[in-house]
Amino acid sequence: MQHFSIAIHGGAGTLTRGMMTAEKESAYLKGLQEALNAGYSLLAEGASATEAVVAAVASLEDCPLFNAGKGSVFTADGTHEMDAAIMEGTGRNAGAVAMVTGIKNPIRLAQEVMLHSNHVLLAGEGAMAFAKQRNFETLPPSYFFNQFRFDQWQEIKGSDRIQLDHTQSDHKFGTVGAVACDQNGAIAAATSTGGMTNKKFGRIGDSPLIGSGTYANNATCAVSCTGSGEYFIRGAVAYDVACFVEHLGVDLQSACNEVIQKRLLDLGGDGGLIAINREGMVSFSFNTEGMYRGYRKSDGTFYTAIYRD
Ligand code: ASP
């Protein structure tokens, strides 16, 4: 049987020991472990990498600690606008949504776009009309209310500042993602986010943009990113990693390091990514102090971490 594995992230940023209580730390690690188990148990049953990344990301979306789904940050208007994308390495199918509101699991809506529309990316009102047509429930704002997130927004409300969840004073970090390799050697990537606090003008980040925050191709790798979205868009970061593997033949970890530690930094961007290839090799790279991350593999290894080692 081919090896299978799954890796996840829950955001990268100014994460240092000392700024977190033992209680908070174990709550984050528990959130990561639950998400890994949700994806891994599907892979063990023979499910596809696509199903596994959706299950893992949906689990993180349901956890209020992360900036996605239930834990999404506030926009300048005091709403929650969420972005999500999924891509499978087989056939390079993809689906994405941007600026959706009231959807419990935006990643499932992105999957629905991939499976039941002729499009890749649906945004705003159109995406909501599609959700309605596909019988997705719309939850009230109270489901997404979180006092921490509200306080974060109050700090900068009315200003022109938009704030990356990763660098805020209460150190609540966010965007979530998963990459997986299934028993058939197929790979997939999924990313979901509430974006940046106080965002306006219909701002959309890198997460739902194929090639920027999310990318998968069985021939190279599957990638999910987190960080300052504008830089990840300009750097076409997820695709850039795949390009290094495809055109220069470098190993996955070197490709990730080249893109995150050099090319993204040269642009001025901060953040990180997770990547996997069809051999089930997992790579992490981040140029911040930490990144919520973890993997579980069929060789029995199970790893979760927050800080730079
Ligand atoms: N990349 C996300 C965005 O710019 C934010 C994040 O990773 O937390 O929307």
Residues whose N, C-alpha, C, O or C-beta is under 5 A from the ligand:
A	BS01	LIG	D165 G174 T175 T193 G195 M196 G205 D206 S207 C225 T226 G227 S228 G229 E230
